[in-house]
Amino acid sequence: MTEIIRIIDVLFEIYFIALIIYIFMSWIPGSRETAIGEFLGKITEPYLEPFRRFIPPLGMFDLSPIVAILVLQFAKIGLIQLLIMIF
């Protein structure tokens, strides 16, 4: 069971890192048009899109990725706690 929890933890961390990299790529002009930027966009945009619909940007600042990251971290903690309780 510990292996399953560890795999889930690693997968969430990899996705977290992908989100962070994709968010920082928005600060570098043209970086999202690269192969890596397009790949990260394909795996992160479906998750970020619902947050962008409900959280409007404040001027030039888009706070929706921060909320998305917090929700991802809470989901990871909740899922791991649930698995621990079940097993």
C-alpha positions as CSV (number, residue, x, y, z in Angstrom):
1,M,0.0,0.0,0.0
2,T,2.8,2.4,0.7
3,E,4.0,2.0,-2.8
4,I,0.6,3.1,-4.2
5,I,0.6,6.2,-1.9
6,R,4.2,7.0,-3.0
7,I,3.3,6.7,-6.7
8,I,0.3,8.9,-6.2
9,D,2.4,11.4,-4.3
10,V,5.1,11.4,-7.1
11,L,2.5,11.9,-9.8
12,F,0.9,14.8,-8.0
13,E,4.4,16.4,-7.5
14,I,5.3,15.9,-11.2
15,Y,2.0,17.6,-12.2
16,F,2.7,20.4,-9.7
17,I,6.1,21.0,-11.2
18,A,4.6,21.0,-14.7
19,L,2.1,23.6,-13.6
20,I,4.8,25.8,-12.0
21,I,7.0,25.6,-15.1
22,Y,4.0,26.4,-17.4
23,I,3.0,29.4,-15.3
24,F,6.6,30.8,-15.3
25,M,6.8,30.3,-19.0
26,S,4.1,33.0,-19.4
27,W,6.7,35.5,-18.2
28,I,9.1,34.6,-21.1
29,P,7.9,35.7,-24.5
30,G,7.6,32.9,-27.0
31,S,8.4,30.1,-24.6
32,R,4.9,28.6,-24.7
33,E,5.2,28.2,-28.5
34,T,8.1,25.8,-28.1
35,A,7.6,22.0,-28.1
36,I,8.0,21.9,-24.3
37,G,5.6,24.8,-23.9
38,E,3.0,23.2,-26.2
39,F,3.3,19.9,-24.4
40,L,2.9,21.5,-21.0
41,G,-0.1,23.5,-22.3
42,K,-1.8,20.3,-23.4
43,I,-1.5,18.7,-20.0
44,T,-2.1,21.8,-17.8
45,E,-4.6,23.9,-19.6
46,P,-7.5,21.5,-19.2
47,Y,-7.0,21.8,-15.4
48,L,-6.4,25.5,-15.4
49,E,-9.3,26.5,-17.6
50,P,-12.1,26.0,-15.1
51,F,-10.3,28.2,-12.6
52,R,-9.8,30.9,-15.2
53,R,-13.5,30.9,-15.9
54,F,-14.4,31.6,-12.3
55,I,-11.6,33.8,-11.1
56,P,-11.1,36.9,-13.2
57,P,-7.7,38.5,-13.5
58,L,-6.9,41.5,-11.3
59,G,-5.4,43.9,-13.8
60,M,-2.4,42.2,-15.2
61,F,-2.3,39.5,-12.5
62,D,-4.0,36.2,-13.0
63,L,-4.6,34.6,-9.6
64,S,-6.3,31.5,-10.9
65,P,-3.1,29.4,-11.1
66,I,-2.5,30.0,-7.4
67,V,-5.9,28.8,-6.6
68,A,-5.5,25.8,-8.9
69,I,-2.2,24.9,-7.2
70,L,-3.8,25.1,-3.8
71,V,-6.7,22.9,-4.9
72,L,-4.2,20.4,-6.4
73,Q,-2.3,20.2,-3.1
74,F,-5.4,19.8,-1.0
75,A,-6.6,17.1,-3.4
76,K,-3.3,15.3,-3.0
77,I,-3.4,15.5,0.8
78,G,-7.1,14.4,0.9
79,L,-6.6,11.5,-1.5
80,I,-3.6,10.2,0.4
81,Q,-5.4,10.5,3.8
82,L,-8.4,8.7,2.3
83,L,-6.2,5.9,1.1
84,I,-4.5,5.6,4.4
85,M,-7.9,5.4,6.2
86,I,-9.2,2.8,3.7
87,F,-6.1,0.6,4.0
